[in-house]
Structures are given as C-alpha cells and as structure tokens.
Amino acid sequence: MICRKQPPFPIPSPIKNIWEVILAPDVWERIRKAKKLSRTTYSWVVRYCLFQLLSDENIKENLENNEPSTISRKKGHRMQLCLYGDDEESLRILAVKEKINISKLIRIAIVIFIEKFEKQLQNEKSITRLLMVKKYISRINNVIFDSIWENRIIMIEKIIYGYHSIYLVE
C-alpha cells in the first residue's frame, strides 16, 4: 500500500511510517463500511478511533475491559495504517505505558470506537477528513503521559489542525 493522500493540513505533513495490523474479517468489514459512508480513507477511519482512545479519560479501563480477538495472518485481513507527524511516537508512548504492543492498541481502539464513528456518520451526512482533524483530533490537547524514562513527563500539546509536538518537561 502506498499512502498517497496527504492530511488536510495547511502545510503537508510527511508520512513517517506505515504500520501493519491484522484484523478480524468482521472488524475489517465495519471499517470498509465506515470508509465508504464517510468518504475518507481506511487510515482516517482507524486514526479517528486511535485518537479517540488517546483522548479518552477512561483509557486504562477501556484497555483492560476490551480484548480484541486474535486472528491468524491467513484468516485475517492485513491493513496498513499511514502514520503522519508524531502519531507513531504518541502510540509508542501509550503502548509502553500500558505494556501492550501497538498493533493490539490499534485493534482495541477500533473495537471500542468504530461504533461511535458509525453513529456519528448517521447523525452527520459525512465526516470529512478536515472535520475529523478539527473536531476530534484536537481533543488530545494537553493530554499528559507519565514516561518510564527518568521520571519525565511527556506532554502532548498545541494541536493545530492535527499537528502536535511532544515536549519533554523535566
């Protein structure tokens, strides 16, 4: 897969990485339907779910109470997720903090928030990528993660149209 579409930011954000996740066929079908209804990309549907998880106040409970089904590479669908800017760093920080791998984190986010995304699609005619960035991803502003490295606090702040920076505060 080649990530061709750039996020709708004022300044194009470079694609930093492509992450591969194996999904159960039923989960993949829900993502396909949401993508078609929202007229966005598969990556944007999954990014919505991920950033909802990152901005969720009950993140620890959600991670503990939702165990995504594991599926073999042969039976599952291989999805590639485009990661822009500091997306990967944010996911790695959360994964290290919660002691799970990034692929599992992505599967949990999809299981929890794909239904919310589908409901919002029914209420609003379409959720464009720009609207997703402005309305939902900006909720991550001022989320604080405790890091395991030298008791530093890593703060994600100043999200402007989906851009965010990670600052080490000592």
Residue frames as qw, qx, qy, qz and C-alpha x, y, z in Angstrom:
[[0.000, 0.889, 0.458, 0.000, 0.00, 0.00, 0.00],
 [0.386, 0.192, -0.015, 0.902, 1.20, 3.48, -0.76],
 [0.085, -0.732, -0.475, 0.481, -0.13, 6.34, 1.33],
 [0.362, 0.400, 0.394, 0.744, -0.97, 8.84, -1.38],
 [0.163, -0.831, -0.336, -0.413, -3.38, 11.23, 0.25],
 [0.298, 0.199, -0.443, 0.822, -1.99, 13.91, 2.50],
 [0.164, -0.593, -0.665, 0.422, -3.86, 15.08, 5.58],
 [0.151, 0.807, 0.364, 0.439, -5.86, 18.27, 5.02],
 [0.489, -0.638, -0.164, 0.572, -3.41, 20.43, 6.95],
 [0.204, 0.952, -0.047, -0.225, -2.33, 23.92, 5.90],
 [0.111, 0.697, -0.694, -0.139, 1.20, 22.56, 5.49],
 [0.881, 0.106, -0.420, -0.191, 1.53, 18.96, 4.22],
 [0.597, -0.581, 0.525, -0.173, 2.62, 16.56, 6.95],
 [0.373, 0.451, -0.787, -0.194, 5.10, 13.92, 5.84],
 [0.941, -0.167, -0.187, -0.228, 4.20, 10.25, 6.16],
 [0.223, -0.709, 0.642, -0.188, 6.56, 8.95, 8.84],
 [0.172, -0.198, 0.964, -0.046, 5.68, 5.27, 8.89],
 [0.703, -0.037, -0.401, -0.586, 3.22, 2.64, 7.71],
 [0.335, -0.259, 0.810, -0.406, 2.04, 0.23, 10.41],
 [0.518, -0.005, -0.743, -0.424, 0.62, -3.17, 9.53],
 [0.450, -0.121, 0.636, -0.615, -2.20, -4.67, 11.60],
 [0.222, -0.118, -0.922, -0.295, -4.03, -7.98, 11.14],
 [0.449, -0.024, 0.279, -0.849, -7.77, -7.52, 11.68],
 [0.393, 0.241, 0.874, -0.156, -10.65, -9.96, 12.03],
 [0.120, 0.302, 0.688, 0.649, -12.87, -10.07, 8.91],
 [0.141, -0.782, -0.606, -0.033, -15.90, -8.64, 10.74],
 [0.306, -0.727, -0.070, 0.610, -13.86, -5.68, 12.06],
 [0.272, -0.150, 0.509, 0.803, -12.44, -5.07, 8.59],
 [0.058, 0.544, 0.728, 0.413, -15.95, -5.08, 7.12],
 [0.202, -0.854, -0.405, 0.258, -17.05, -2.40, 9.61],
 [0.313, -0.548, 0.214, 0.745, -14.03, -0.26, 8.67],
 [0.223, 0.159, 0.681, 0.679, -14.88, -0.67, 4.97],
 [0.042, -0.740, -0.649, -0.173, -18.47, 0.44, 5.55],
 [0.284, -0.821, -0.185, 0.460, -17.37, 3.43, 7.65],
 [0.345, -0.298, 0.414, 0.788, -14.84, 4.42, 5.00],
 [0.142, 0.396, 0.706, 0.569, -17.47, 4.30, 2.28],
 [0.156, -0.828, -0.539, 0.002, -20.01, 6.31, 4.30],
 [0.342, -0.796, -0.047, 0.497, -17.50, 8.93, 5.44],
 [0.617, 0.762, 0.033, 0.194, -15.80, 9.29, 2.06],
 [0.220, -0.844, 0.489, 0.020, -12.39, 9.22, 3.73],
 [0.532, 0.429, -0.730, -0.009, -9.61, 6.62, 3.68],
 [0.837, -0.280, -0.468, 0.050, -9.19, 3.46, 5.73],
 [0.512, 0.085, -0.421, 0.744, -6.32, 5.12, 7.57],
 [0.156, -0.353, 0.113, -0.916, -8.51, 8.06, 8.53],
 [0.753, -0.409, -0.309, -0.413, -11.23, 5.83, 9.96],
 [0.822, -0.198, -0.416, 0.334, -8.66, 3.99, 12.07],
 [0.320, 0.243, -0.271, 0.874, -6.89, 7.24, 13.03],
 [0.443, -0.512, -0.094, -0.730, -10.22, 8.57, 14.31],
 [0.864, -0.383, -0.313, -0.092, -10.55, 5.51, 16.56],
 [0.713, 0.027, -0.350, 0.606, -6.95, 5.81, 17.75],
 [0.122, 0.332, -0.190, 0.916, -7.16, 9.48, 18.63],
 [0.625, -0.523, -0.181, -0.550, -10.47, 8.94, 20.40],
 [0.873, -0.279, -0.347, 0.197, -8.69, 6.31, 22.51],
 [0.525, 0.170, -0.271, 0.789, -5.75, 8.65, 23.19],
 [0.127, -0.385, 0.088, -0.910, -8.08, 11.42, 24.31],
 [0.672, -0.450, -0.509, -0.295, -10.33, 9.13, 26.37],
 [0.304, -0.657, 0.427, -0.542, -10.40, 9.81, 30.10],
 [0.845, -0.259, 0.392, -0.256, -11.11, 6.15, 30.93],
 [0.540, 0.596, -0.570, -0.170, -8.29, 4.85, 28.79],
 [0.067, -0.366, 0.899, -0.232, -6.98, 2.35, 31.35],
 [0.607, 0.148, 0.629, -0.461, -10.44, 0.80, 31.88],
 [0.726, 0.550, -0.090, -0.402, -11.05, 0.61, 28.13],
 [0.374, 0.563, -0.735, -0.054, -7.75, -1.17, 27.57],
 [0.208, -0.209, 0.896, -0.333, -8.42, -3.65, 30.38],
 [0.590, 0.261, 0.573, -0.505, -12.06, -4.38, 29.52],
 [0.731, 0.597, -0.032, -0.328, -11.70, -4.80, 25.76],
 [0.499, -0.360, 0.728, 0.305, -9.71, -7.70, 24.45],
 [0.579, 0.514, -0.304, -0.556, -9.69, -7.80, 20.65],
 [0.959, 0.062, 0.272, -0.054, -9.95, -11.19, 19.04],
 [0.213, -0.586, 0.663, 0.414, -6.64, -12.53, 17.81],
 [0.847, 0.461, 0.179, -0.197, -6.68, -13.94, 14.33],
 [0.729, -0.155, 0.453, 0.490, -4.09, -15.68, 12.22],
 [0.026, -0.506, 0.377, 0.776, -2.40, -13.94, 9.34],
 [0.060, 0.095, 0.871, 0.479, -4.06, -16.36, 6.90],
 [0.036, -0.618, -0.785, -0.020, -7.63, -15.77, 8.11],
 [0.121, -0.760, -0.281, 0.573, -7.37, -12.08, 8.99],
 [0.459, 0.824, 0.194, 0.270, -7.18, -9.00, 6.82],
 [0.607, -0.193, -0.029, 0.770, -3.86, -7.19, 6.59],
 [0.099, 0.952, 0.258, 0.129, -4.43, -3.46, 6.93],
 [0.577, 0.067, -0.101, 0.808, -1.71, -0.87, 6.60],
 [0.183, -0.909, -0.341, 0.153, -2.12, 2.34, 8.58],
 [0.448, 0.575, -0.049, 0.682, -0.42, 5.56, 7.47],
 [0.508, -0.694, -0.299, 0.413, 1.14, 7.45, 10.38],
 [0.320, 0.776, 0.060, 0.541, 1.86, 11.16, 9.96],
 [0.113, -0.794, 0.262, -0.537, 3.99, 13.54, 12.03],
 [0.082, -0.413, 0.764, -0.489, 4.28, 12.44, 15.65],
 [0.833, -0.145, -0.154, -0.512, 1.49, 9.83, 15.50],
 [0.824, 0.096, -0.543, 0.131, 3.84, 6.89, 15.95],
 [0.239, 0.291, -0.595, 0.710, 5.59, 8.45, 18.95],
 [0.517, -0.267, 0.221, -0.783, 2.24, 9.08, 20.66],
 [0.912, -0.051, -0.265, -0.309, 1.19, 5.47, 20.08],
 [0.674, 0.220, -0.601, 0.369, 4.53, 4.12, 21.30],
 [0.059, -0.348, 0.507, -0.787, 4.34, 6.18, 24.49],
 [0.724, -0.194, 0.123, -0.651, 0.85, 4.90, 25.28],
 [0.905, 0.098, -0.402, -0.102, 1.78, 1.31, 24.37],
 [0.469, 0.283, -0.643, 0.535, 4.86, 1.36, 26.62],
 [0.286, -0.314, 0.412, -0.806, 2.89, 2.95, 29.44],
 [0.812, -0.080, 0.126, -0.564, 0.11, 0.34, 29.22],
 [0.359, -0.372, 0.854, 0.057, 2.53, -2.54, 28.49],
 [0.751, 0.404, 0.514, -0.090, 0.90, -3.67, 25.25],
 [0.441, -0.043, 0.520, 0.730, 2.09, -3.65, 21.66],
 [0.182, 0.319, -0.120, -0.922, 0.99, -1.03, 19.15],
 [0.306, -0.074, -0.776, -0.546, -0.92, -3.47, 16.93],
 [0.259, -0.444, -0.835, 0.198, -3.03, -4.59, 19.89],
 [0.031, -0.448, -0.286, 0.847, -3.58, -0.94, 20.83],
 [0.243, 0.156, -0.441, -0.850, -4.86, -0.24, 17.32],
 [0.337, -0.246, -0.866, -0.275, -7.20, -3.27, 17.40],
 [0.188, -0.480, -0.692, 0.506, -8.59, -2.21, 20.80],
 [0.076, 0.361, 0.027, -0.929, -9.18, 1.36, 19.58],
 [0.309, -0.005, -0.642, -0.702, -11.08, 0.07, 16.55],
 [0.317, -0.351, -0.881, 0.013, -13.23, -2.31, 18.61],
 [0.146, -0.498, -0.543, 0.661, -14.15, 0.45, 21.08],
 [0.073, 0.554, 0.068, -0.827, -14.66, 3.46, 18.82],
 [0.025, 0.058, 0.738, 0.672, -15.77, 2.19, 15.39],
 [0.066, -0.615, -0.785, -0.013, -19.36, 2.05, 16.65],
 [0.115, -0.730, -0.237, 0.631, -19.15, 5.67, 17.84],
 [0.088, -0.318, 0.484, 0.811, -17.79, 6.66, 14.43],
 [0.008, -0.308, -0.851, -0.425, -20.66, 4.84, 12.68],
 [0.087, -0.728, -0.628, 0.262, -23.25, 6.57, 14.88],
 [0.098, -0.646, 0.034, 0.757, -21.74, 9.97, 14.12],
 [0.074, -0.063, 0.692, 0.715, -21.87, 9.17, 10.42],
 [0.032, -0.552, -0.816, -0.167, -25.59, 8.52, 10.75],
 [0.133, -0.789, -0.387, 0.457, -26.13, 11.84, 12.54],
 [0.034, 0.727, -0.273, -0.629, -23.96, 13.90, 10.23],
 [0.801, 0.552, -0.013, -0.232, -24.20, 13.36, 6.48],
 [0.842, 0.338, -0.235, 0.349, -20.46, 13.00, 6.13],
 [0.541, -0.779, 0.153, 0.278, -17.43, 13.42, 8.29],
 [0.621, 0.732, -0.205, 0.190, -14.74, 14.88, 6.11],
 [0.774, 0.015, -0.310, 0.551, -11.07, 14.49, 6.90],
 [0.147, 0.454, -0.178, 0.860, -10.77, 18.19, 7.72],
 [0.599, -0.557, -0.061, -0.573, -13.72, 18.00, 10.11],
 [0.912, -0.252, -0.294, 0.134, -12.21, 14.92, 11.76],
 [0.578, 0.199, -0.292, 0.736, -8.95, 16.75, 12.32],
 [0.091, -0.484, 0.109, -0.863, -10.53, 19.93, 13.64],
 [0.661, -0.461, -0.080, -0.587, -13.27, 18.40, 15.75],
 [0.947, -0.285, -0.125, -0.077, -11.87, 15.16, 17.12],
 [0.791, 0.165, -0.276, 0.521, -8.09, 15.02, 16.96],
 [0.076, 0.621, -0.223, 0.748, -7.80, 18.42, 18.65],
 [0.731, -0.596, -0.088, -0.320, -9.31, 16.85, 21.80],
 [0.871, -0.049, -0.290, 0.394, -5.90, 15.35, 22.56],
 [0.163, 0.723, -0.206, 0.639, -4.67, 18.81, 23.55],
 [0.256, -0.617, 0.488, -0.562, -2.96, 18.81, 26.95],
 [0.963, -0.193, -0.152, -0.114, -3.07, 15.06, 27.49],
 [0.107, -0.753, 0.625, -0.179, -0.23, 14.15, 29.81],
 [0.949, 0.023, -0.315, 0.003, 1.56, 10.80, 29.81],
 [0.515, -0.728, 0.453, 0.011, 3.96, 9.71, 32.51],
 [0.685, 0.539, -0.490, -0.019, 7.01, 8.28, 30.90],
 [0.927, -0.351, -0.034, 0.129, 9.12, 5.46, 32.31],
 [0.687, 0.355, -0.129, 0.621, 12.32, 7.20, 31.24],
 [0.367, 0.086, -0.337, 0.863, 13.95, 9.12, 34.12],
 [0.072, -0.617, -0.646, 0.443, 10.56, 10.13, 35.59],
 [0.007, -0.110, 0.244, 0.964, 9.99, 12.69, 32.86],
 [0.442, 0.557, 0.570, -0.412, 6.54, 13.81, 31.87],
 [0.209, 0.071, 0.632, 0.743, 5.83, 13.78, 28.19],
 [0.277, 0.574, 0.428, -0.641, 3.20, 16.30, 27.27],
 [0.293, 0.360, 0.665, 0.585, 1.33, 16.38, 24.02],
 [0.034, 0.716, 0.366, -0.594, 0.14, 19.90, 23.43],
 [0.140, 0.613, -0.216, -0.747, -0.62, 22.58, 20.90],
 [0.445, 0.256, 0.804, 0.299, -2.50, 20.60, 18.33],
 [0.293, 0.577, -0.052, -0.761, -3.24, 22.84, 15.42],
 [0.738, 0.435, -0.239, -0.457, -5.13, 21.06, 12.66],
 [0.996, 0.035, -0.086, -0.017, -3.75, 17.71, 13.72],
 [0.521, 0.526, -0.482, 0.469, -0.14, 18.75, 14.24],
 [0.677, -0.728, 0.010, -0.108, 1.19, 18.00, 17.66],
 [0.383, 0.625, -0.574, 0.364, 4.57, 18.15, 19.29],
 [0.835, -0.418, -0.331, 0.133, 6.00, 16.13, 22.11],
 [0.062, 0.786, -0.371, 0.491, 7.86, 18.13, 24.71],
 [0.701, -0.172, -0.590, 0.362, 9.93, 16.64, 27.50],
 [0.285, -0.806, 0.082, -0.512, 9.22, 18.51, 30.71],
 [0.623, 0.067, -0.643, 0.439, 11.70, 17.91, 33.48]]
